[in-house]
């Protein structure tokens, strides 16, 4: 019964979005930490591939018996493996920017832009999750 409360509606997709943005945040901050490390290749997780995998899982769930009920089954991608307890990430090197003499193709401005975009998506998803839990809390209390 309790599992049915948390695997319907938007909760599973928001949970996966928060997991993805958390993983991507770690990858991007690792790039910043290694900005001046010789031979380091900045890496990233592809948000478009995640969006496509999430959209496909949502479409498959909608095609089922009850379009908003049941677990959200996301298929693994080249960079991401989805498990019950989270996401395993295999970030790929980004081959963009200017290659410096130390063979590092760093771009601090672009990395900071990606980090800011990722942070905004993460915060929005957290806020939507908080709203969903607030609705559940209101329903359990049976008060408005």
Buried (B, 14 or more C-beta within 10 A) or exposed (E): EEEEEBBBBBBBBBBBBBBBBBBBBEBBEEBEEBEEEEEBBBBBBBBEBBEEBBEEBBEEBEEEEEEEEBEBEBEEBEBBBBEEEBBEBEBBEBEEBEEEEEEBBBBEEBBEEBBEBBBEBBEBBBEBBEEBEEEBEEEEEEEE
